[in-house]
Structure formats: structure tokens, C-alpha cells
Amino acid sequence: MTPRVDRFRALHASGCFVMPNPWDVGSARVLAGLGFPALATTSAGFAWSIGSADNHITKAAALAHLRTMAASVELPINADFEGGFAVAPDDVAANVAEAAATGVAGLSIEDSTHDSTQPLFDFALAVERIGAARRAIDATGTGVLLTGRSEGFIAGRPDLDETIRRLTAYAEAGADCLYAPGVRTPEQIGAIVRAVAPKPVNVLVGGDFTTVQALADLGVRRISVGGALARLALTAVLDAAEAIAREGTFTAFGHLRPVPEINRLFRS
């Protein structure tokens, strides 16, 4: 294992840490400069940055992005590897092995199909896919941390019992960390933490519904923000550009950070 993988694994051993999601090299370096202990990629933020919709990038583009992001900062990087860019477990395993070789310290595999009629992979197949990812990582000897994601709460199947059923099965199949994006209430989060203990839980915060301390008090080990920072940046751009286009005003520019301050963020 590399020192970054060691550091990333140690972060999951105790306490609670925030792992924000940059979408390019510049945002990664800005966040690293703020003292966060680890970062994570965002499939949505990266897709938007290259003019694509989320879940519409290729495996080759994703792997190139992971290599770029891992090389851009010294912090551990967790990879949003979507669904592994494959359905069959053997194909997921092959792709995970490629991702583990990019320099990332962790990666996640989700169970969403992106098919509205059957939004989640069949339970048995979903578990097999996590097991295949586990075996692939072990075969690489990298020690990359595997996160198992169950997407029901953001894929139209917000069933807590089924989510817990899947997450506990993913833990048994070898996932090191468990993650159900979309859970928001203390009751939901606490139930998941208890169900998969002692394995750590990641909670996605994409809105103003909690605090770091509140999640830490629930036993959450890791907090990420997904595409929220990228969405915030695009929201600011859209609000300002729409005011220019529709009203001929530039009022949004009155709140800009000074150029020298921004330049300082990128000086080594």
C-alpha cells in the first residue's frame, strides 16, 4: 500500500472527517489548501466540466480523470467510479483493477442501473458486483479502500429496509465503507450506522440539512458533498450570466474574490 492509501484507511478508523468533491485540478488544489484530509471525485462535476451530463462519460475519460486528479494533489483521492462502467461482475472487476492503478486511494461502486423501470440491480447481482470489485482490488495489492453504494434514495426507491439489506450484504461481500446517497434524517442515518457497524459510513450532504457535528454525533465516519460544490459554482455562473443576458446588469461581479487572492491559491 502507498502512504496515501495508508492515510486514507487510517481516516476511516475513528472520528469523522469531511471529504469534499472537486471536479478539476484547480478546485482540487483549492480544497487541498484549505486543510481537508482527503478529497473525492464527482462524476457529475467532472461530466459537467467537459460539457457532458452525469453518467454519460466513458470509462476511458473517467480513468484519465482519476489519473489527473490523483497526480494533482498529495492528498488521498477517493474515486466516484459510478457503477464500474459495466454490468457483469467480471467486467466490473477488470475495470476496478484499472481504476486502482490510477493512484487513487479509494473507489466506490454503486448499484444503480439508470433504468427507471428497474432502477437498482437485482440484489444478488449487486452483491456479486461488490464481491468482484473486492477480489479485483485484493489482486492488485494496492489496498485501495472499497465503498459500496446503494442508490435507492436517489433512484426512486427510498426504502430504508432494502437499503440496509443491501449495505449489510455489501459489507459482507468486502466493502470497507458503506454509503447510501440521499438519506437525510437522523433516524435513517443512525439506523444505517448501527446496521453496518463497525464498518464506517459515508453520508452525502448536498443541502443545508445537517452539520458535521450532528453527523459525527450519529457515528458517521465520512462526509462527502458529491456534485454540490460544482453545482454551486455553475449556479453562480448561471445567475450572473442570466442577469447580463436578460437585464444588462453586472451586479454579481460586486462579490468577486480579488484576483491576487485567487492567484495566491495556486502558488506553490
C-alpha positions in Angstrom: 0.0 0.0 0.0 1.1 3.6 -0.7 1.4 6.2 2.1 -1.8 7.9 0.7 -3.7 4.6 0.9 -2.5 4.1 4.4 -3.5 7.6 5.4 -6.9 7.2 3.8 -7.6 3.9 5.6 -6.5 5.5 8.9 -9.1 8.2 8.5 -11.8 5.6 8.5 -10.6 4.0 11.8 -12.1 6.6 14.1 -13.6 10.1 14.3 -15.4 11.9 11.5 -13.9 13.7 8.5 -15.1 15.7 5.6 -14.0 14.7 2.1 -15.2 17.4 -0.4 -15.5 16.7 -4.1 -13.5 18.8 -6.5 -14.2 18.5 -10.2 -10.9 19.5 -11.8 -7.3 20.2 -10.9 -7.9 23.8 -9.8 -10.7 23.0 -7.5 -8.7 20.1 -6.0 -5.8 22.4 -5.2 -8.0 25.0 -3.7 -9.7 22.4 -1.4 -6.4 20.8 -0.5 -5.1 24.2 0.5 -8.0 24.6 3.0 -6.7 21.7 5.0 -9.1 18.9 4.2 -7.5 15.4 4.9 -8.8 13.8 1.7 -10.8 14.6 -1.5 -13.2 12.7 -3.7 -14.0 13.0 -7.4 -17.5 13.7 -8.5 -18.8 12.0 -11.7 -21.4 14.8 -12.1 -18.9 17.7 -11.6 -16.4 16.1 -14.0 -19.0 15.4 -16.6 -20.3 19.0 -16.5 -16.7 20.3 -16.7 -16.3 18.6 -20.1 -19.7 19.5 -21.4 -21.5 16.2 -20.7 -24.3 15.1 -18.5 -23.7 13.0 -15.4 -23.5 9.2 -16.2 -22.6 9.9 -19.8 -18.8 9.8 -19.7 -16.7 6.9 -21.0 -14.6 4.6 -18.9 -11.5 5.9 -20.7 -12.4 9.5 -19.8 -13.1 8.5 -16.2 -9.8 6.7 -15.8 -7.9 9.6 -17.4 -9.6 12.0 -15.0 -8.7 9.8 -12.0 -5.0 9.8 -13.0 -5.1 13.6 -13.4 -6.8 14.2 -10.1 -4.5 11.7 -8.2 -1.5 13.5 -9.6 -2.7 17.0 -8.9 -2.5 16.9 -5.0 -0.8 14.9 -2.3 -4.0 14.1 -0.5 -5.7 10.7 -0.8 -8.3 10.8 -3.6 -11.5 8.7 -3.5 -12.9 7.8 -6.9 -16.5 8.1 -7.8 -16.3 5.2 -10.2 -20.1 5.1 -10.9 -21.3 1.5 -11.4 -17.9 0.3 -12.6 -18.7 1.1 -16.2 -20.0 -2.5 -16.6 -22.8 -4.8 -15.5 -21.3 -8.2 -15.4 -19.2 -8.8 -12.2 -16.1 -10.0 -14.2 -16.2 -6.8 -16.3 -16.7 -4.7 -13.1 -13.6 -6.4 -11.7 -11.5 -5.7 -14.7 -12.5 -2.0 -14.7 -11.9 -1.7 -11.0 -8.4 -3.1 -11.4 -7.7 -0.4 -13.9 -9.1 2.3 -11.6 -7.0 1.0 -8.7 -3.9 1.5 -10.8 -4.6 5.3 -11.3 -3.2 6.4 -8.0 -6.5 6.8 -6.1 -6.7 5.7 -2.5 -10.3 4.6 -2.7 -13.2 4.0 -5.0 -16.9 3.4 -4.9 -19.2 1.1 -6.8 -22.9 1.8 -7.0 -26.0 -0.4 -7.6 -28.0 2.0 -9.8 -28.9 0.8 -13.3 -30.1 4.2 -14.6 -33.2 2.4 -15.9 -36.4 4.0 -14.5 -38.3 0.7 -14.8 -35.7 -1.2 -12.7 -33.5 1.5 -11.1 -31.4 -0.9 -9.0 -29.5 -4.1 -10.0 -31.1 -7.3 -8.8 -30.0 -7.9 -5.2 -27.9 -11.0 -5.9 -26.2 -9.4 -8.9 -25.5 -6.2 -6.9 -23.8 -8.2 -4.1 -21.8 -10.2 -6.6 -20.6 -7.0 -8.3 -19.2 -5.7 -4.9 -17.6 -9.1 -4.3 -15.9 -8.9 -7.7 -14.6 -5.4 -7.0 -13.2 -6.6 -3.7 -11.4 -9.5 -5.3 -10.0 -7.3 -8.1 -8.6 -4.8 -5.6 -7.1 -7.5 -3.5 -5.4 -8.9 -6.6 -3.8 -5.6 -7.3 -2.2 -5.4 -3.9 -2.9 -1.7 -3.8 -5.1 -1.7 -0.7 -7.5 0.7 -2.3 -10.5 1.2 0.0 -13.8 0.0 -1.5 -17.0 1.8 -0.8 -20.3 0.0 -1.6 -23.1 2.4 -2.6 -26.8 1.7 -2.6 -28.7 4.3 -4.7 -32.3 3.6 -3.8 -32.9 7.0 -2.1 -31.8 8.9 -5.2 -33.1 6.4 -7.8 -36.8 6.4 -6.9 -36.7 3.6 -4.4 -36.3 5.3 -1.0 -36.8 2.1 1.1 -34.7 2.2 4.2 -35.1 -1.6 5.0 -34.0 -2.5 1.5 -31.1 0.0 1.6 -29.9 -1.5 4.9 -30.3 -5.0 3.5 -28.1 -4.1 0.5 -25.5 -2.2 2.5 -25.1 -5.0 5.1 -24.7 -7.5 2.2 -22.1 -5.2 0.5 -20.2 -5.1 3.8 -20.2 -8.9 4.0 -19.1 -9.1 0.3 -16.0 -7.0 1.2 -16.9 -3.3 1.1 -14.8 -1.3 3.5 -17.2 1.6 3.7 -20.9 1.9 3.1 -22.8 4.7 1.5 -26.4 5.5 0.7 -26.7 8.9 -1.0 -30.0 10.6 -0.3 -30.5 9.6 3.3 -31.1 12.8 5.3 -32.9 12.2 8.6 -31.1 11.4 11.8 -33.3 8.3 12.1 -32.3 7.0 8.7 -28.6 7.7 9.1 -28.4 6.3 12.6 -30.2 3.1 11.5 -27.6 2.6 8.7 -24.6 3.3 11.0 -25.9 0.7 13.5 -26.7 -1.9 10.9 -23.3 -2.0 9.3 -21.2 -1.3 12.4 -18.3 -1.5 12.9 -17.7 -0.6 9.3 -17.7 3.1 8.5 -20.5 5.0 6.8 -20.3 7.9 4.3 -23.1 10.4 4.3 -23.7 12.7 1.3 -24.5 16.3 2.2 -25.8 18.2 -0.8 -28.1 20.6 1.0 -28.4 22.6 4.2 -29.9 19.8 6.4 -27.2 19.0 8.9 -23.8 19.8 10.3 -20.5 18.0 10.6 -21.0 17.8 14.4 -24.5 16.4 14.1 -23.3 13.6 11.7 -20.3 12.9 13.9 -22.7 12.5 16.9 -24.7 9.9 14.9 -21.5 7.9 14.4 -20.9 8.9 10.8 -17.2 8.4 9.9 -17.0 10.2 6.5 -18.9 13.1 4.8 -18.8 14.0 1.1 -20.7 16.6 -0.9 -20.9 14.9 -4.3 -21.6 17.4 -7.1 -22.8 20.1 -4.7 -19.7 22.3 -5.0 -19.6 22.0 -8.8 -23.4 22.8 -8.8 -22.8 25.8 -6.6 -20.2 27.1 -9.0 -22.4 26.6 -12.0 -25.3 28.2 -10.2 -23.2 31.3 -9.6 -22.2 31.4 -13.2 -25.7 31.0 -14.5 -27.2 33.6 -12.1 -24.6 36.2 -13.2 -24.8 35.3 -16.9 -28.5 35.4 -16.9 -28.5 38.8 -15.3 -26.2 40.1 -18.0 -28.2 38.5 -20.8 -31.6 39.5 -19.6 -31.1 42.7 -17.6 -27.8 44.0 -18.8 -26.6 44.2 -15.2 -23.3 43.1 -13.7 -24.3 43.2 -10.0 -23.0 39.7 -9.3 -19.5 40.9 -10.0 -19.6 43.0 -6.9 -19.0 40.0 -4.7 -15.9 38.5 -6.5 -12.8 37.5 -4.6 -9.8 39.7 -5.7 -7.6 38.3 -8.4 -4.4 38.4 -6.2 -6.2 36.4 -3.5 -7.2 33.7 -6.1 -3.7 33.7 -7.6 -2.3 33.0 -4.2 -4.3 29.8 -4.0 -2.3 28.4 -6.9 1.2 29.4 -6.0 3.3 26.5 -4.7 
